[in-house]
Amino acid sequence: MNWTASAAIALTLLFSLSSPAFAETPALNEARALVAKAHMGSNLPAIAMSTAQGTVSYSMIAEKLGSADADRIVSEEITALLPKYQPKWDENLAQAYEKSFSEEELASLVADGPTSQYVEKVKAQQATVGSEMRSTSEPIVAALVTEALKETMEKRVQ
């Protein structure tokens, strides 16, 4: 490899790693702690299930297995896939909170929970955080649902 190519690779790596997406900030760390402590990402299975139920694939599964079995089996597949998708969902959620709250606010929410003076701000920012999550996390939900439905079809619907 010549010097020019090596320099180009080094500069590309330097710029990509210095981008805001890779920046570790105290506020982001507090947001991660908040998401974990408050189990804020626990709605992913329900969102995925609701999304799945609106698909043609789910309708086909329900037609073959019945609604109750379809719900149970697709839910089981979603749950089995959570280790693959939950970390990115939680990271996106932390990033959404980081955009709406200061480090001080997030630290208070982590430390004080429901008694934090910023609880009302959490309620006030729900629409903003939700909008951010929709824009960054729809691909996660789509991939989770697609994989869960595919697994269900392959295992249970012949």
For each residue, the residues with C-beta under 8 A, 3 or more apart:
1: 5 6
2: 5 6
3: 6 7
4: 7 8
5: 1 2 8 9
6: 1 2 3 9 10
7: 3 4 10 11
8: 4 5 11 12
9: 5 6 12 13
10: 6 7 13 14
11: 7 8 14 15
12: 8 9 15 16
13: 9 10 16 17
14: 10 11 17 18
15: 11 12 18 19
16: 12 13 19 22
17: 13 14 22
18: 14 15 22 23
19: 15 16 22 23
20: 23
21:
22: 16 17 18 19
23: 18 19 20 28
24: 28 29
25: 28 29 98 103
26: 29 30 103
27: 30 31 98 101 102 103 106
28: 23 24 25 31 32 94 95 98
29: 24 25 26 32 33
30: 26 27 33 34 98 103 106 107 109 110
31: 27 28 34 35 93 94 95 97 98 101 106
32: 28 29 35 36 90 91 94
33: 29 30 36 37 106 110
34: 30 31 37 38 40 94 97 106 109 110
35: 31 32 38 40 41 90 93 94 97
36: 32 33 39 90
37: 33 34 110 113
38: 34 35 109 113
39: 36 42
40: 34 35 43 90 93 97
41: 35 44 86 89 90 93
42: 39 45
43: 40 46 47
44: 41 47 48 82 85 86 89 140 141 144
45: 42 48 49 75 78 79 82
46: 43 49 50
47: 43 44 50 51 141
48: 44 45 51 52 78 141 144 145 148
49: 45 46 52 53 71 74 75 78
50: 46 47 53 54
51: 47 48 54 55 141 142 145
52: 48 49 55 57 58 74 78 145 148 149
53: 49 50 58 71 74
54: 50 51 58
55: 51 52 58 59 145 149
56: 59 60
57: 52 60 61 149 153
58: 52 53 54 55 61 62 70 74 149
59: 55 56 62 63
60: 56 57 63 64 153 157
61: 57 58 64 65 70 73 74 149 152 153 156 157
62: 58 59 65 66 67 70
63: 59 60
64: 60 61 156 157
65: 61 62 69 70 73 156 157
66: 62 69 70
67: 62 70 71
68: 71 72
69: 65 66 72 73
70: 58 61 62 65 66 67 73 74 152
71: 49 53 67 68 74 75
72: 68 69 75 76
73: 61 65 69 70 76 77 152 156
74: 49 52 53 58 61 70 71 77 78 148 149 152
75: 45 49 71 72 78 79
76: 72 73 79 80
77: 73 74 80 81 147 148 149 151 152
78: 45 48 49 52 74 75 81 82 144 145 148
79: 45 75 76 82
80: 76 77 151
81: 77 78 84 85 144 147 148 151
82: 44 45 78 79 85 86 144
83: 86 87
84: 81 144 147
85: 44 81 82 88 89 140 143 144
86: 41 44 82 83 89 90
87: 83 90 91
88: 85 91 92 137 140
89: 41 44 85 86 92 93 137 140
90: 32 35 36 40 41 86 87 93 94
91: 32 87 88 94 95
92: 88 89 95 96 132 133 136 137 140
93: 31 35 40 41 89 90 96 97 129 133 137
94: 28 31 32 34 35 90 91 97 98
95: 28 31 91 92 98 99 132 136
96: 92 93 99 100 129 132 133 136
97: 31 34 35 40 93 94 100 101 106 129
98: 25 27 28 30 31 94 95 101 106
99: 95 96 128 132
100: 96 97 125 128 129 132
101: 27 31 97 98 105 106 109 118 121 125
102: 27 105 106
103: 25 26 27 30 106 107
104: 107 108
105: 101 102 108 109 118 121
106: 27 30 31 33 34 97 98 101 102 103 109 110
107: 30 103 104 110 111
108: 104 105 111 112 116 117 118
109: 30 34 38 101 105 106 112 113 116 118 119 122
110: 30 33 34 37 106 107 113
111: 107 108 116
112: 108 109 115 116 117
113: 37 38 109 110 116
114: 119
115: 112 119
116: 108 109 111 112 113 119
117: 108 112
118: 101 105 108 109 121 122
119: 109 114 115 116 122 123
120: 123 124
121: 101 105 118 124 125
122: 109 118 119 125 126
123: 119 120 126
124: 120 121
125: 100 101 121 122 128 129
126: 122 123 129 130
127: 130 131
128: 99 100 125 131 132
129: 93 96 97 100 125 126 132 133
130: 126 127 133 134
131: 127 128 134 135
132: 92 95 96 99 100 128 129 135 136
133: 92 93 96 129 130 136 137
134: 130 131 137 138
135: 131 132 138
136: 92 95 96 132 133
137: 88 89 92 93 133 134 140 141
138: 134 135 141 142
139: 142 143
140: 44 85 88 89 92 137 143 144
141: 44 47 48 51 137 138 144 145
142: 51 138 139 145 146
143: 85 139 140 146 147
144: 44 48 78 81 82 84 85 140 141 147 148
145: 48 51 52 55 78 141 142 148 149
146: 142 143 149 150
147: 77 81 84 143 144 150 151
148: 48 52 74 77 78 81 144 145 151 152
149: 52 55 57 58 61 74 77 145 146 152 153
150: 146 147 153 154
151: 77 80 81 147 148 154 155
152: 61 70 73 74 77 148 149 155 156 157
153: 57 60 61 149 150 156 157
154: 150 151 157
155: 151 152
156: 61 64 65 73 152 153
157: 60 61 64 65 152 153 154
158:
